[in-house]
Amino acid sequence: MFSDRVSIHVQAGKGGDGGISFRREKYVPKGGPDGGDGGDGGDVVLLADPSLRDLSALQRRRWIKAQRGENGKGARKHGASGDDTELHVPVGTQVFTGVGDLIADLAHPGARVVLAAGGRGGRGNARFVSSTRQVPRFAEVGPPGEEHDVELHLKLLADAALVGLPNAGKSSLLRRISNATPKVADYPFTTLEPVLGTVESPDGRQLVVADVPGLIEGASEGIGLGHEFLAHLERARTLVHMIDASHDPGAQWQTIDAELGAYGAGLDERPQIVVLNKADLEPDPVFDVDDPRIVAVFRLSCATGEGLEEFRRRLFTLVPEPEQEERGEDELADFLVYRPKSKTRQWRLLRTDDGFRVLGPPPPEEELERALRAAGAKDGATVEIGGDAFELA
């Protein structure tokens, strides 16, 4: 089943803890501290993959976690960094926070965004040696990675989109002119999910045409199936308005156009190609709508094939070419309103022989407890803050 929305929980990897170690070798007296640094935790990354069509793969994978960094070891051996977890999503995926703020819009192949950054590796005790502290018996604990609830919404990318009332012949037209094989039947709402088809011209140019479920009056308010899928029309550069020529074409056009305007998002401003289908039933349909958005009107029959070749040929001249945008090498996401920033830690958590010690301004209780639990602290562990010690409950 087609899936265009999914909620997931992403958790980046914890940074590895710094090592507490002292060099002890034969004939090397007073070897000193040699604990290495921990490795960085892995990130959770989203990547736009043109080979995917929907978000169904993530419906079965709601909790995404990246690998943690390895702890530092003796002999100044640093821990390995955790591997990033890369999630592949279709081109056109939008990312929202749990409260509905837009994070990123991955609208071109290869667009990439970090959803959760991994924690930095903690420093080993060898990094804390100074002239007044020759034998540090503590090391820095690697902080936990970022953790978020996010929602993914898919808006299909298509050059043209078919719109119209149920049973107008949208699926039949897509089957006739493209490589798609949507379901076709003689009852309304045979299309229950969007379908994409590729139309090829003799010179090799390709157009992607989308077929969405039929719209009815009130679709913009949630009536029928149209409201759920109207968002997939937002990225189409041209709307192909399918009309049953045997039943008052002008009234049908007015009904659907009113729903596009009520939905908003600029759908009522897009260029429209009007297709009067079922010419075999109505050889001379009357369509007297005069609107500057209508760039062409075609009379054809999906049943007999009349007018299909001309329509296919003209489609490549009527659909405008996509605007080419210059992108810098470091521009990964097409649109980025908000990115969770890595918080600069004003405090540090150290592991000591007796338990844990907090350096710097005291952090919020929830943040401190999360860091302690990620570091493996158990109930009863001793935590020292500003010279005062307490036991973790």
C-alpha positions in Angstrom: 0.0 0.0 0.0 1.2 3.5 -0.9 2.6 5.3 2.2 3.2 9.1 2.1 3.4 9.8 5.8 5.3 8.2 8.7 6.4 9.2 12.2 9.7 8.0 13.4 12.0 8.4 16.5 15.6 9.1 15.7 18.4 8.7 18.2 22.1 9.4 17.3 24.9 7.4 18.8 26.4 8.1 22.1 30.0 9.4 22.2 32.5 6.8 23.5 33.9 7.4 27.0 37.5 8.5 27.5 39.8 5.8 28.9 41.3 5.8 32.4 44.6 4.0 32.1 48.2 4.3 33.4 51.2 3.0 31.5 52.8 0.1 33.3 55.7 -1.6 31.6 58.8 -3.2 32.8 61.8 -0.8 33.0 59.4 2.2 32.5 58.9 3.6 36.0 56.2 6.2 36.5 54.8 5.7 33.0 52.0 8.1 33.6 48.4 8.3 32.4 47.8 7.0 28.8 44.0 6.7 28.5 42.8 7.4 24.9 39.8 9.4 23.7 36.4 7.9 22.9 35.1 7.8 19.4 32.3 10.1 18.2 28.8 8.7 18.0 27.1 8.1 14.6 24.6 10.5 13.0 21.2 9.7 11.7 21.1 10.9 8.1 18.3 11.3 5.6 19.1 10.9 1.9 16.8 11.4 -1.1 16.9 8.3 -3.3 15.3 8.6 -6.8 14.8 4.8 -6.9 12.2 4.9 -4.1 8.5 5.8 -4.6 7.0 5.9 -1.1 7.8 5.7 2.6 6.5 2.2 3.2 9.9 0.8 4.2 9.9 3.1 7.3 6.4 1.9 8.4 8.1 -1.2 9.8 11.0 0.7 11.3 9.8 3.4 13.6 12.8 3.7 16.0 16.0 4.6 14.2 19.3 4.4 16.2 22.8 5.1 15.1 25.9 3.3 16.4 27.7 4.6 19.5 31.4 5.4 19.6 33.9 3.0 21.2 35.5 3.8 24.5 39.1 5.0 24.6 41.7 2.4 25.7 45.2 2.3 27.3 48.3 3.2 25.4 46.5 6.3 24.1 44.3 4.2 21.8 41.3 6.2 20.6 38.0 4.5 20.2 36.5 4.1 16.8 33.7 6.4 15.7 30.2 4.9 15.4 28.8 4.3 11.9 26.1 6.7 10.6 22.7 5.3 10.1 21.5 6.5 6.6 17.8 6.4 5.8 16.9 6.4 2.1 13.6 8.2 1.3 11.9 9.2 -2.0 12.8 12.5 -3.6 10.2 15.1 -2.5 10.2 14.0 1.2 9.6 16.8 3.7 10.8 16.5 7.3 8.8 18.0 10.2 9.5 18.2 13.9 7.0 16.5 16.3 5.3 19.9 16.7 4.9 20.6 13.0 7.9 22.8 12.2 9.5 22.2 8.8 13.1 21.0 9.1 14.0 20.2 5.5 12.6 19.6 2.0 14.6 17.0 0.1 13.4 17.9 -3.4 16.3 16.8 -5.6 18.2 13.5 -5.9 21.0 13.2 -3.4 19.7 15.8 -1.0 20.9 15.0 2.5 20.2 16.2 6.0 21.4 15.2 9.4 18.4 14.5 11.6 20.3 13.8 14.8 24.0 14.4 15.5 26.0 11.9 17.4 27.7 12.8 20.7 31.4 13.7 20.6 33.8 11.3 22.1 35.0 11.9 25.7 38.6 12.8 26.4 40.8 10.2 28.1 42.8 10.9 31.3 46.0 11.5 29.2 44.3 14.8 28.0 44.0 16.1 31.6 47.6 16.0 32.6 49.0 19.4 33.7 51.9 20.8 35.7 49.7 20.7 38.8 47.9 17.5 38.0 50.3 14.7 37.2 48.1 11.7 37.8 44.4 12.4 36.8 42.2 9.6 37.8 39.3 10.6 35.8 38.2 10.9 32.2 35.4 12.6 30.3 32.2 10.7 29.6 30.9 10.8 26.0 27.6 12.6 25.9 24.5 10.9 24.4 23.5 11.8 20.8 20.6 13.9 19.8 17.2 12.4 20.0 14.1 13.6 18.2 10.6 12.6 17.1 10.1 13.6 13.4 7.4 13.2 10.8 8.1 12.5 7.1 5.6 13.7 4.5 6.0 12.8 0.8 5.0 15.1 -2.0 5.4 13.4 -5.3 7.6 15.1 -7.9 5.9 15.1 -11.3 6.0 17.3 -14.5 2.3 17.1 -14.9 -0.6 15.8 -12.8 -4.0 14.4 -13.9 -7.0 15.9 -12.0 -10.7 15.4 -12.5 -13.9 13.9 -11.2 -14.0 10.1 -10.6 -14.5 8.0 -13.7 -13.3 10.8 -16.0 -10.7 8.5 -17.5 -7.4 9.7 -15.8 -6.1 6.1 -15.3 -7.1 5.1 -18.8 -5.1 8.1 -20.2 -2.1 7.4 -18.1 -2.1 3.7 -19.2 -2.4 4.8 -22.8 0.4 7.3 -22.9 3.0 6.0 -20.4 4.6 2.9 -19.0 2.3 2.8 -15.9 -0.5 0.2 -15.5 -3.0 1.7 -13.1 -6.3 -0.1 -12.4 -9.1 0.7 -14.8 -12.7 -0.2 -14.2 -16.2 1.2 -14.9 -16.9 2.4 -11.4 -15.7 5.5 -9.4 -12.6 5.6 -7.3 -10.8 2.8 -8.9 -7.6 4.8 -8.1 -7.0 4.6 -4.4 -3.4 5.8 -4.3 -1.2 8.0 -6.5 0.4 6.4 -9.6 3.4 7.7 -11.5 4.0 7.1 -15.2 6.8 8.1 -17.5 6.0 9.4 -21.0 8.8 9.3 -23.6 9.2 11.4 -26.7 10.9 10.2 -29.9 13.9 12.4 -29.1 14.4 10.7 -25.7 12.9 13.4 -23.5 10.9 12.1 -20.6 8.0 13.5 -18.6 6.7 12.1 -15.3 2.9 12.2 -15.1 1.0 11.6 -11.8 -2.5 10.2 -11.4 -4.2 10.9 -8.1 -7.6 9.7 -6.9 -10.6 11.4 -8.3 -11.8 14.6 -6.7 -15.4 15.4 -5.8 -17.1 18.6 -4.5 -15.8 19.2 -1.0 -12.5 17.4 -1.5 -10.6 20.4 -0.1 -12.6 19.9 3.1 -11.8 16.3 3.4 -14.7 14.8 1.5 -13.9 11.7 -0.6 -10.2 10.7 -1.2 -9.0 14.0 -2.8 -8.0 15.9 0.3 -5.5 13.3 1.4 -3.7 13.4 -1.9 -4.1 17.0 -3.1 -0.7 17.7 -1.6 0.8 15.5 -4.4 -0.3 18.1 -6.9 1.7 20.9 -5.3 5.0 20.1 -7.1 3.4 19.5 -10.6 4.3 22.3 -13.0 1.2 21.7 -15.1 -2.3 20.2 -14.3 -4.0 18.0 -16.9 -7.7 18.5 -16.3 -9.6 15.4 -17.4 -13.3 15.9 -18.2 -16.0 13.5 -19.3 -17.1 15.2 -22.5 -20.6 13.5 -22.3 -21.7 15.3 -19.1 -21.6 19.2 -19.1 -17.8 19.8 -19.5 -18.0 23.4 -18.3 -19.7 22.5 -15.0 -17.1 19.7 -14.3 -14.3 22.1 -14.9 -15.8 24.7 -12.5 -16.3 22.1 -9.8 -12.7 20.9 -9.7 -11.2 24.3 -10.2 -13.1 25.5 -7.1 -11.7 22.7 -5.1 -8.2 23.5 -6.2 -8.7 27.1 -5.2 -10.1 26.2 -1.8 -7.1 23.9 -1.1 -4.7 26.7 -1.8 -0.9 26.2 -2.2 -1.1 27.9 -5.6 -2.9 25.0 -7.3 -5.5 27.4 -8.8 -2.7 29.4 -10.4 -1.0 26.5 -12.4 -1.3 26.2 -16.1 -4.0 23.8 -17.1 -4.3 21.5 -20.1 -8.0 20.5 -20.6 -8.7 17.0 -22.0 -12.3 16.3 -23.1 -12.4 12.5 -22.9 -14.9 10.0 -24.3 -15.1 11.7 -27.7 -16.5 8.4 -29.0 -19.7 9.1 -26.9 -19.8 12.9 -27.6 -18.2 13.7 -31.0 -18.7 17.4 -30.7 -18.5 18.5 -27.0 -19.2 22.1 -26.0 -16.6 23.6 -23.7 -17.1 27.4 -23.5 -14.8 28.2 -20.5 -12.5 31.1 -21.3 -9.7 31.2 -18.7 -6.0 32.4 -19.2 -4.7 29.5 -17.2 -6.0 27.0 -19.9 -3.1 26.6 -22.4 -4.7 24.0 -24.6 -7.9 22.0 -25.0 -7.8 18.4 -26.5 -10.7 16.2 -27.6 -9.8 12.5 -27.5 -11.0 9.1 -26.6 -9.0 6.7 -24.4 -11.3 3.9 -25.5 -10.7 4.2 -29.2 -7.3 6.0 -29.2 -8.6 9.0 -31.1 -6.4 12.1 -30.5 -4.0 10.3 -28.2 -0.9 10.7 -30.4 -1.4 14.4 -30.9 -1.9 14.8 -27.2 1.3 12.9 -26.3 3.3 14.9 -28.8 2.0 18.3 -27.7 2.4 17.5 -24.0 6.2 17.9 -24.4 5.8 21.4 -25.7 3.1 22.5 -23.3 4.7 21.4 -20.0 7.4 24.0 -19.1 11.0 22.9 -18.6 12.0 22.8 -14.9 13.9 25.8 -13.6 17.6 25.0 -13.2 18.9 26.2 -9.9 22.6 26.7 -9.2 23.7 24.8 -6.1 26.9 25.2 -4.2 28.9 22.1 -3.4 27.9 22.3 0.3 24.2 22.8 -0.4 22.6 19.5 0.3 18.9 20.2 1.1 16.8 22.3 -1.2 15.0 24.0 1.6 16.1 24.3 5.2 14.1 26.3 7.7 15.2 24.7 10.9 18.0 22.4 11.8 18.5 21.1 15.3 21.8 22.6 16.3 24.3 20.8 18.4 24.2 22.3 21.8 27.5 23.7 23.0 28.0 21.8 26.3 28.8 24.3 29.0 29.3 21.4 31.4 31.2 18.1 31.3 30.6 14.8 32.9 33.7 13.0 34.2 34.1 9.4 35.4 36.2 9.0 38.5 37.3 6.2 40.8 34.4 7.1 43.1 31.6 7.7 40.6 30.9 10.8 38.5 31.8 14.5 38.7 30.2 17.4 36.9 32.4 20.3 35.8 30.9 23.7 34.9 27.5 25.1 35.6 25.0 22.5 36.8 22.9 21.2 33.9 19.1 20.6 34.0 18.2 17.6 36.0 16.6 15.7 33.0 19.7 16.4 30.8 22.1 15.3 33.6 20.1 12.1 34.3 20.0 11.2 30.6 23.8 11.7 30.3 24.4 9.6 33.5 22.1 6.8 32.3 23.8 6.8 28.9 27.1 6.5 30.7 25.9 3.4 32.5 25.3 4.9 35.9 23.1 2.8 38.2 20.9 3.8 41.1 23.1 4.6 44.1 26.0 5.9 41.9 27.8 8.9 43.5 27.6 12.2 41.6 29.6 15.2 42.6 28.5 18.7 41.6 30.3 21.8 42.8 31.8 20.0 45.8 28.5 18.5 46.9 27.9 14.8 46.4 24.6 12.9 46.1 23.5 9.4 45.1 21.6 8.8 41.9 18.1 7.6 42.7 
